[in-house]
Amino acid sequence: MEHQLKCPFKIITQIDCPGCGAQRSIIALLQANFRESFILYPAILPMLLFLFGSLFSKIFKFNITKKINIYSYWCIGLFIAVSYVFKFLF
């Protein structure tokens, strides 16, 4: 764990930020531990799917409308917010 970046928000406030757990989640995902990855940071899979979809559309020149991008941003943001609230409640 000493090789990971430290969260400045958590260092200052001693409270997890909405992004805390993303690094550990990516490491678990790279180790093919999907369940642990989801438990550590549930929003990582939708974020990666959106990232790969965007890269795919740029490489192959697909025209993705602005509406789809905006809805994707909102859905991922909502997913992050809900998982953040659940982290503190449970």
N, C-alpha and C positions, 0 to 999 in steps of 0.2 A: 504493500500500500504506500510505501514511501516514495515510489516512482510517480505517483499521481499528483496532479495539480491540487493545491489547497483552495478551498472556496473562500474568497475574501469576505463574503456576506456572513458565512458561518463563523469565521475567525473573529469578526467584529461583534456580531450579535449573539453568537452561540445558538442560533436557530437555523435549521436547514432551509436553504433557498429552494425555489421551484425546480432548479436544475440539479440539486444534490442527488447523487446516485447514478447519474447518466454515464460517468466514466466507468464505474463498476459494472453497470449494465452492458455497456459495449464490450468490456472484457469478457463477461459471462457469455455474451452472444458470440464472440469470436471463438470461445471454447465450446460452442454448440450446446450450451446450457440455457435453453430457451425459457424454461420455467423460472429459473433464478433471475435471468435477465428481465423478465416481465415483473417479477416481484420487486426487484431493485428500482426499476424506473419504467412504469407501464407505458409511457409515451414514446419510448425509443423506437418501437416497431412502426407506429404510424409516421413518425418523423423520417425514418429511413426509407419507408415505402414512398413517401412524398419526394424525398431527395432523389432516389433512383428513378422515379417516374419523371421528374423534371429533367434530369440528365438525359434520360432516354428520349424525351421529346425534343431536347435541344440537339442531340446527336443526329437523330433521324428526321429532324425538321417537321415534327408534328405540331400542329397549331392548337395549343391548349388555350382556351379562352381565359380571360382575366377572372371571370366569375368562378371558374373551377379552382383557380389558384386562391382566390379570396376565401371561398368556402373551405378549402383545405387548411388554410391558415387558421381560420376560426375553429374548425374541428380539432386541430392539433392543440391550439391554445386552450380550448375547453377541456380536452383530455388531460393536459398538464394541470390545469386548475383543479379539476375533480380529483385527480390522483394526489395532488398536494394536500387538499383538504382531508382526504381519506388517510393520508400518512399521519396526520395529527390526531384524527379521531380514533384510529384503531392501532 
